Amino acid sequence: MDMEAIIAENDKRLSVHEAICQERWTAILESFDKGSKRMQRIEYLLYAVIASVFFGKDMILDIIKTLIK
C-alpha cells in the first residue's frame, strides 16, 4: 500500500470515529438534561419532607390552605 492510500484510509476511519463520538456526546448531554430535571423534582420533594418534619403536618396543612385561598 502506498502512503496516500494509508492516509486516505486513516482519514476515513478518523471521520467515522468523530461522527460516532459526536452521536455519543449528544446522547450524554440529553441524559444529563433529563437527570437534572429529575433531580430538581426530587429536591422539591425533599424540601417538603424536611418542612413537614420540622414544622409538623398540621402547620404545613394550614400553610397550604392559606396559599390555596
N, CA, C and O atoms as a GROMACS GRO file, in nm:
protein
  276
    1MET      N    1   0.084  -0.118   0.000
    1MET     CA    2   0.000   0.000   0.000
    1MET      C    3   0.089   0.124   0.000
    1MET      O    4   0.189   0.131   0.072
    2ASP      N    5   0.052   0.219  -0.080
    2ASP     CA    6   0.133   0.341  -0.082
    2ASP      C    7   0.086   0.436   0.028
    2ASP      O    8  -0.019   0.416   0.089
    3MET      N    9   0.163   0.538   0.051
    3MET     CA   10   0.140   0.631   0.162
    3MET      C   11   0.007   0.706   0.146
    3MET      O   12  -0.061   0.730   0.246
    4GLU      N   13  -0.031   0.743   0.025
    4GLU     CA   14  -0.156   0.816   0.004
    4GLU      C   15  -0.278   0.730   0.039
    4GLU      O   16  -0.376   0.780   0.093
    5ALA      N   17  -0.270   0.603   0.007
    5ALA     CA   18  -0.381   0.512   0.040
    5ALA      C   19  -0.393   0.496   0.191
    5ALA      O   20  -0.504   0.491   0.244
    6ILE      N   21  -0.281   0.487   0.259
    6ILE     CA   22  -0.281   0.474   0.406
    6ILE      C   23  -0.340   0.600   0.469
    6ILE      O   24  -0.421   0.592   0.562
    7ILE      N   25  -0.299   0.715   0.418
    7ILE     CA   26  -0.351   0.842   0.471
    7ILE      C   27  -0.502   0.852   0.446
    7ILE      O   28  -0.576   0.895   0.534
    8ALA      N   29  -0.546   0.813   0.328
    8ALA     CA   30  -0.690   0.818   0.296
    8ALA      C   31  -0.769   0.724   0.387
    8ALA      O   32  -0.876   0.760   0.436
    9GLU      N   33  -0.716   0.605   0.408
    9GLU     CA   34  -0.782   0.508   0.497
    9GLU      C   35  -0.790   0.561   0.639
    9GLU      O   36  -0.895   0.551   0.704
   10ASN      N   37  -0.681   0.617   0.689
   10ASN     CA   38  -0.680   0.672   0.824
   10ASN      C   39  -0.775   0.791   0.836
   10ASN      O   40  -0.842   0.807   0.938
   11ASP      N   41  -0.782   0.874   0.734
   11ASP     CA   42  -0.873   0.988   0.734
   11ASP      C   43  -1.018   0.940   0.739
   11ASP      O   44  -1.100   0.997   0.811
   12LYS      N   45  -1.049   0.838   0.663
   12LYS     CA   46  -1.183   0.781   0.662
   12LYS      C   47  -1.219   0.724   0.799
   12LYS      O   48  -1.329   0.749   0.849
   13ARG      N   49  -1.129   0.648   0.858
   13ARG     CA   50  -1.153   0.589   0.990
   13ARG      C   51  -1.170   0.697   1.096
   13ARG      O   52  -1.256   0.686   1.184
   14LEU      N   53  -1.089   0.801   1.088
   14LEU     CA   54  -1.098   0.911   1.185
   14LEU      C   55  -1.231   0.985   1.170
   14LEU      O   56  -1.291   1.023   1.271
   15SER      N   57  -1.276   1.005   1.049
   15SER     CA   58  -1.405   1.072   1.026
   15SER      C   59  -1.521   0.990   1.084
   15SER      O   60  -1.612   1.046   1.144
   16VAL      N   61  -1.516   0.861   1.065
   16VAL     CA   62  -1.620   0.773   1.121
   16VAL      C   63  -1.617   0.778   1.273
   16VAL      O   64  -1.721   0.786   1.339
   17HIS      N   65  -1.497   0.774   1.328
   17HIS     CA   66  -1.481   0.780   1.474
   17HIS      C   67  -1.536   0.912   1.530
   17HIS      O   68  -1.605   0.911   1.631
   18GLU      N   69  -1.507   1.023   1.464
   18GLU     CA   70  -1.557   1.153   1.509
   18GLU      C   71  -1.709   1.159   1.503
   18GLU      O   72  -1.772   1.215   1.593
   19ALA      N   73  -1.769   1.102   1.400
   19ALA     CA   74  -1.915   1.102   1.388
   19ALA      C   75  -1.980   1.020   1.499
   19ALA      O   76  -2.080   1.061   1.558
   20ILE      N   77  -1.921   0.905   1.528
   20ILE     CA   78  -1.974   0.820   1.635
   20ILE      C   79  -1.961   0.890   1.770
   20ILE      O   80  -2.055   0.888   1.850
   21CYS      N   81  -1.847   0.953   1.796
   21CYS     CA   82  -1.826   1.024   1.922
   21CYS      C   83  -1.923   1.141   1.936
   21CYS      O   84  -1.971   1.168   2.046
   22GLN      N   85  -1.953   1.210   1.827
   22GLN     CA   86  -2.048   1.320   1.832
   22GLN      C   87  -2.187   1.270   1.870
   22GLN      O   88  -2.255   1.334   1.950
   23GLU      N   89  -2.230   1.158   1.814
   23GLU     CA   90  -2.359   1.100   1.850
   23GLU      C   91  -2.363   1.061   1.997
   23GLU      O   92  -2.462   1.086   2.066
   24ARG      N   93  -2.256   1.000   2.045
   24ARG     CA   94  -2.250   0.960   2.186
   24ARG      C   95  -2.254   1.083   2.277
   24ARG      O   96  -2.324   1.082   2.378
   25TRP      N   97  -2.181   1.187   2.242
   25TRP     CA   98  -2.177   1.307   2.323
   25TRP      C   99  -2.315   1.373   2.328
   25TRP      O  100  -2.356   1.422   2.434
   26THR      N  101  -2.386   1.375   2.216
   26THR     CA  102  -2.521   1.430   2.214
   26THR      C  103  -2.613   1.351   2.306
   26THR      O  104  -2.692   1.410   2.380
   27ALA      N  105  -2.602   1.220   2.303
   27ALA     CA  106  -2.685   1.136   2.391
   27ALA      C  107  -2.651   1.159   2.538
   27ALA      O  108  -2.741   1.161   2.622
   28ILE      N  109  -2.524   1.177   2.569
   28ILE     CA  110  -2.483   1.203   2.707
   28ILE      C  111  -2.540   1.335   2.756
   28ILE      O  112  -2.590   1.343   2.868
   29LEU      N  113  -2.534   1.438   2.674
   29LEU     CA  114  -2.587   1.569   2.714
   29LEU      C  115  -2.738   1.563   2.735
   29LEU      O  116  -2.790   1.624   2.828
   30GLU      N  117  -2.810   1.490   2.649
   30GLU     CA  118  -2.954   1.474   2.666
   30GLU      C  119  -2.984   1.402   2.796
   30GLU      O  120  -3.078   1.436   2.867
   31SER      N  121  -2.903   1.302   2.828
   31SER     CA  122  -2.921   1.228   2.952
   31SER      C  123  -2.898   1.317   3.073
   31SER      O  124  -2.971   1.307   3.172
   32PHE      N  125  -2.799   1.405   3.067
   32PHE     CA  126  -2.774   1.499   3.176
   32PHE      C  127  -2.892   1.592   3.194
   32PHE      O  128  -2.930   1.622   3.307
   33ASP      N  129  -2.951   1.640   3.085
   33ASP     CA  130  -3.067   1.729   3.095
   33ASP      C  131  -3.186   1.660   3.162
   33ASP      O  132  -3.251   1.717   3.248
   34LYS      N  133  -3.212   1.536   3.121
   34LYS     CA  134  -3.322   1.460   3.181
   34LYS      C  135  -3.295   1.435   3.329
   34LYS      O  136  -3.385   1.447   3.412
   35GLY      N  137  -3.172   1.401   3.361
   35GLY     CA  138  -3.135   1.376   3.501
   35GLY      C  139  -3.145   1.501   3.586
   35GLY      O  140  -3.183   1.494   3.703
   36SER      N  141  -3.112   1.614   3.529
   36SER     CA  142  -3.120   1.740   3.602
   36SER      C  143  -3.264   1.773   3.638
   36SER      O  144  -3.292   1.814   3.751
   37LYS      N  145  -3.355   1.754   3.544
   37LYS     CA  146  -3.496   1.778   3.571
   37LYS      C  147  -3.548   1.683   3.679
   37LYS      O  148  -3.624   1.723   3.766
   38ARG      N  149  -3.505   1.560   3.672
   38ARG     CA  150  -3.549   1.460   3.770
   38ARG      C  151  -3.494   1.496   3.909
   38ARG      O  152  -3.566   1.486   4.008
   39MET      N  153  -3.370   1.536   3.916
   39MET     CA  154  -3.310   1.572   4.043
   39MET      C  155  -3.379   1.695   4.103
   39MET      O  156  -3.392   1.705   4.225
   40GLN      N  157  -3.423   1.787   4.019
   40GLN     CA  158  -3.492   1.906   4.069
   40GLN      C  159  -3.624   1.865   4.135
   40GLN      O  160  -3.659   1.919   4.240
   41ARG      N  161  -3.697   1.772   4.075
   41ARG     CA  162  -3.822   1.725   4.136
   41ARG      C  163  -3.794   1.656   4.269
   41ARG      O  164  -3.867   1.677   4.366
   42ILE      N  165  -3.690   1.575   4.274
   42ILE     CA  166  -3.654   1.506   4.398
   42ILE      C  167  -3.616   1.609   4.506
   42ILE      O  168  -3.651   1.592   4.623
   43GLU      N  169  -3.546   1.713   4.466
   43GLU     CA  170  -3.507   1.818   4.559
   43GLU      C  171  -3.630   1.885   4.620
   43GLU      O  172  -3.634   1.908   4.741
   44TYR      N  173  -3.729   1.916   4.539
   44TYR     CA  174  -3.851   1.979   4.591
   44TYR      C  175  -3.924   1.885   4.687
   44TYR      O  176  -3.978   1.929   4.788
   45LEU      N  177  -3.927   1.757   4.654
   45LEU     CA  178  -3.990   1.661   4.745
   45LEU      C  179  -3.916   1.654   4.878
   45LEU      O  180  -3.979   1.644   4.984
   46LEU      N  181  -3.785   1.658   4.873
   46LEU     CA  182  -3.708   1.656   4.997
   46LEU      C  183  -3.734   1.781   5.080
   46LEU      O  184  -3.743   1.773   5.203
   47TYR      N  185  -3.747   1.898   5.015
   47TYR     CA  186  -3.780   2.020   5.089
   47TYR      C  187  -3.914   2.005   5.159
   47TYR      O  188  -3.930   2.047   5.274
   48ALA      N  189  -4.011   1.945   5.091
   48ALA     CA  190  -4.143   1.926   5.152
   48ALA      C  191  -4.135   1.832   5.272
   48ALA      O  192  -4.199   1.856   5.374
   49VAL      N  193  -4.058   1.726   5.259
   49VAL     CA  194  -4.043   1.632   5.370
   49VAL      C  195  -3.974   1.699   5.488
   49VAL      O  196  -4.016   1.684   5.603
   50ILE      N  197  -3.868   1.773   5.461
   50ILE     CA  198  -3.796   1.843   5.568
   50ILE      C  199  -3.887   1.942   5.638
   50ILE      O  200  -3.888   1.951   5.761
   51ALA      N  201  -3.964   2.017   5.560
   51ALA     CA  202  -4.056   2.115   5.619
   51ALA      C  203  -4.162   2.046   5.704
   51ALA      O  204  -4.195   2.094   5.812
   52SER      N  205  -4.215   1.935   5.656
   52SER     CA  206  -4.319   1.865   5.733
   52SER      C  207  -4.263   1.806   5.862
   52SER      O  208  -4.332   1.802   5.963
   53VAL      N  209  -4.138   1.761   5.859
   53VAL     CA  210  -4.077   1.707   5.981
   53VAL      C  211  -4.046   1.822   6.078
   53VAL      O  212  -4.067   1.809   6.198
   54PHE      N  213  -3.997   1.932   6.025
   54PHE     CA  214  -3.958   2.044   6.110
   54PHE      C  215  -4.078   2.115   6.172
   54PHE      O  216  -4.078   2.145   6.291
   55PHE      N  217  -4.181   2.142   6.091
   55PHE     CA  218  -4.296   2.218   6.140
   55PHE      C  219  -4.412   2.130   6.187
   55PHE      O  220  -4.494   2.175   6.267
   56GLY      N  221  -4.418   2.009   6.141
   56GLY     CA  222  -4.531   1.923   6.174
   56GLY      C  223  -4.636   1.931   6.066
   56GLY      O  224  -4.650   2.032   5.997
   57LYS      N  225  -4.710   1.822   6.051
   57LYS     CA  226  -4.804   1.816   5.939
   57LYS      C  227  -4.919   1.913   5.954
   57LYS      O  228  -4.969   1.964   5.853
   58ASP      N  229  -4.964   1.942   6.076
   58ASP     CA  230  -5.076   2.034   6.092
   58ASP      C  231  -5.040   2.174   6.046
   58ASP      O  232  -5.121   2.241   5.981
   59MET      N  233  -4.921   2.220   6.078
   59MET     CA  234  -4.881   2.355   6.036
   59MET      C  235  -4.863   2.361   5.885
   59MET      O  236  -4.898   2.461   5.823
   60ILE      N  237  -4.810   2.255   5.826
   60ILE     CA  238  -4.793   2.251   5.680
   60ILE      C  239  -4.929   2.256   5.612
   60ILE      O  240  -4.946   2.326   5.512
   61LEU      N  241  -5.026   2.181   5.664
   61LEU     CA  242  -5.161   2.183   5.606
   61LEU      C  243  -5.223   2.322   5.616
   61LEU      O  244  -5.290   2.367   5.524
   62ASP      N  245  -5.200   2.390   5.729
   62ASP     CA  246  -5.252   2.527   5.744
   62ASP      C  247  -5.187   2.621   5.642
   62ASP      O  248  -5.255   2.706   5.584
   63ILE      N  249  -5.057   2.606   5.619
   63ILE     CA  250  -4.987   2.690   5.522
   63ILE      C  251  -5.042   2.664   5.381
   63ILE      O  252  -5.065   2.758   5.306
   64ILE      N  253  -5.062   2.537   5.346
   64ILE     CA  254  -5.116   2.502   5.216
   64ILE      C  255  -5.256   2.560   5.197
   64ILE      O  256  -5.288   2.613   5.091
   65LYS      N  257  -5.339   2.549   5.300
   65LYS     CA  258  -5.474   2.605   5.292
   65LYS      C  259  -5.469   2.755   5.272
   65LYS      O  260  -5.548   2.810   5.196
   66THR      N  261  -5.375   2.822   5.340
   66THR     CA  262  -5.362   2.966   5.326
   66THR      C  263  -5.317   3.003   5.185
   66THR      O  264  -5.365   3.101   5.128
   67LEU      N  265  -5.226   2.926   5.129
   67LEU     CA  266  -5.177   2.955   4.994
   67LEU      C  267  -5.283   2.930   4.888
   67LEU      O  268  -5.285   2.999   4.786
   68ILE      N  269  -5.368   2.834   4.910
   68ILE     CA  270  -5.470   2.799   4.811
   68ILE      C  271  -5.579   2.906   4.806
   68ILE      O  272  -5.634   2.932   4.699
   69LYS      N  273  -5.610   2.967   4.919
   69LYS     CA  274  -5.719   3.068   4.924
   69LYS      C  275  -5.690   3.183   4.840
   69LYS      O  276  -5.770   3.276   4.832
   0.00000   0.00000   0.00000
